[in-house]
Each structure stands twice: as C-alpha cells, then as structure tokens.
C-alpha cells in the first residue's frame, strides 16, 4: 500500500480548521496542496504533475496518527495592510485597526503521521513522487516544518483514522482536478479557499472498520431498563433496511450459520448506551452502538457496515407498538457517545447494564453461599469465552454499582438466567469494549472502564 510519511521537525503541527480550532488529524487536502506547492517551486515537471493527478484521484486515505494530540491555540494581532476608503479620500492617515488571527497547533512529537492508500504507486511515478516529497518543507502554516517521504506499508491495521460513512469527524479530502483548480493559469477562484471534498472519518485502535459504530439519540426517550426491547428492535430494523437495499445480511448480524444453527462464535452486539457514572446521571439511553467482533473477516465486517449505513440512509428510526418513535443520527460531543468511554484500556471494569449469567446458578436451596460461588465461576467462564484473562477480583451484586444504572429487578424482558451487576479487576490492562454474558449480542453486560490508563 502506497504511503506518505510526515515527520514534523519541531514536533508541532500548526493548522487552523475552518471553524477556527486546531485541525486534527492533518487533512489529506492539505498534504496534496503541499505537494502542489512543491511542484510550483520546482521545474513544473510533467511527470511530477502526473504523480499529483494520480494521488488526488485516489479514494480518501487512512491516516495513521494518535486519536488525540495536545492542543495549543492563541490569538495573534496583525495590522491591516490597506487603508479604508474614507482615509484615502481625506488624505489623513488614521490609527490603523488591528485584526486577530487564531494560530492553533497540535504537539505530535517525533512520531510521523502516515497517509496510506490501499493501492500501489505505478513504478514510473514513484521517482517523481519521491522528488516532490523531498522538496516539500511545510505542511500547514509556515512554522510547521516537515520532512515528507513516500514509500509503502504492509498493513495499516493499527490505531488510525479511516473513512466511515458514520464517522463524526469531517475531514477535507482531495479530488480529481485539485491540481488544475490550483494552477495560476486556471483563472480566478471565488475566494481564497481551493475547492475540496468533505469525508467523514472515524478513529479505531483495532484496524477493523466499523469495530464500534455509535449513533446518538436525537428524538424520543428510552429507559435503560427496556434495553432488551430496544436492541431487538434495532437488529430487526437493520436487517430489514439491508434487505430493502439488496445488501446480503451478514451472519454476524442474524447470528446463524449457513445451516441455520446458532453461531458458536461472537457476532455483532447491538448496544444501548446509557447515561451513567456520575452524580447527575439520569440513566436514560442516549445512543446506540454496533460492536463488530475483532475476529470478523473483512468481507463480513464490510457487510455489517453496509447494513448499518442502509439503516441510517433510511432515516435511522425505530417504531414501537406503544407509539414510541426514536430517531438516531451521527453522535454529538456527549461523553457517553465517544468510543473511548467504552473502549479505553483499564484494569477495572464495571457493568453499566447488568449481564445475564451464561449458566443457571440457583439450586433448590435458593440463594446461599454455594450460589454465589457458582456466580463467580459463571463470570470467569464468560470472561474466558471473550478471550479475557481470569479476573483477580470479582464483586457481584444485584444492586447497581454506578449512578444511573438499573437494578436487576427493574430490567424488562424474558431472561432465562439470573441478571447480575459485576465489577472485575484484571491482572493486566484490558481494552474494550467489553460486553459479557449470554445476551451480550443484545447489549446486556455492557461494561465501562473505571481506571483508564
């Protein structure tokens, strides 16, 4: 896969986004414009122009960079260079007003930011692209000194930004014709900003597109106690939308193999995200999430993403027999709708939604000491099924450990096995999202990290 690596010599990337905030990650359009500037500063070689036209015509790249980078922004006061019309006519030189210019930057350190395209560069264009990169000195503002190098990578399945129709971050990406729009002989452009395309991106650590796709609830309300009814209806709606759009329904969604038997491996979890965990938490559902297992093949993961996108294109609505209507959309900035809230590494995890134990634990004698020992064994069994280490400490209770979480008695649904809230402490750091128990494909057993590192 073709790649361009950008190492910032001062450790800082300075670039202001259209909203006057710091741009992150660096937009691919900014990279292509830097290559065009490098071409203008050279001999405007035809082979280099062909290399630029080739890269600008590609699909939006994967951007290998941290999810967050320390930000710094400040206002710089600059004088106006031109006089007002009234001053020109009067001949008097007035006190010059000053304008503010916001300068924003991100600290990236010594680690390069890598743009990766899922194609190989043609052999006859590789030397021209390498020459363009070597002559490029800035990416961003004039103080963003950079060293570019072109090459290839074997795999981009690491923590990176990837194009996603459901991503919440909108990034400028080039299009075929960017060079021609930027050439001095292309005629005047309306305004200073060159034409560009906008593409939604999402960041994931595992490298599987759509590993955790989150949508926010924008219309209606739903109590977390009715999670099972919501997530079952959600799965039905996604399958119906995929069928209407002519998209094959992945077995990871319907949960059955080619012979109609239940899958013995993990499949997609449809989760309701509750507002829990702090003193003012109200416990209502504020969004939904689709979690694809990491072991899924690229083909199956792509079918899952296509099915979810079909449901979103159809309006992302859910209707219920009691007249309740819910509508979802691209998530806003609420903390519970951020993937890191549910997936950041931690040793201690606690249930936001109670889990359904994977086995029966209550005997004829009712709840006693032996019952609680069997609860511990069942929880360890659930961890082993998810490939997790054996917990060092297990705290199980029917009462909610987090403000806003429901009591197990308040949960609505036809549960075959007991529900339980648990707090697990592992010997090593574990990365989420974690969803434990026999009904985890319907969002029961959704856990949240409590000591993020």
Secondary structure, 3 states (H helix, E strand, C coil): CEEEEEEECCCEEECECCCCCECCCCCHHHHHHHHHHHHHCCCCCHHHHHHHHHHHCCCCCEEECCCCCCEEEEEEEEECCCCCHHHHHHCCCCCCCEEEEEEEEEECCCCCEEEEECCCCCHHHHHHHHHHHHHCCECCCCCCEEEEEEEECCCCCCCEEEECCCCCEEEEECCCCHHHHHCHHHCCCCCCCCCCEEEEEEEECCCCCCCEEEEEEEECCCEHHHHHHHHHHHHHHHHHHHHHCCCCCCHHHHCECCCCCECCCCCCEEEEEECCCCCCCCCEEEEEEEECCCCCCHHHHHHHHHHHHHHHHCCCEEECCCCCEEEEEECCCCHHHCHHHHHCCEEEEEECCCEECCCCCCECCECCHHHHHHHHHHHHHHHHHCCCCCCCEEEEECCCCCCCCCCHHHCCCCCCCCEEEEEEEEEEEECCCCECCCCHHHCCCEEEECCCC
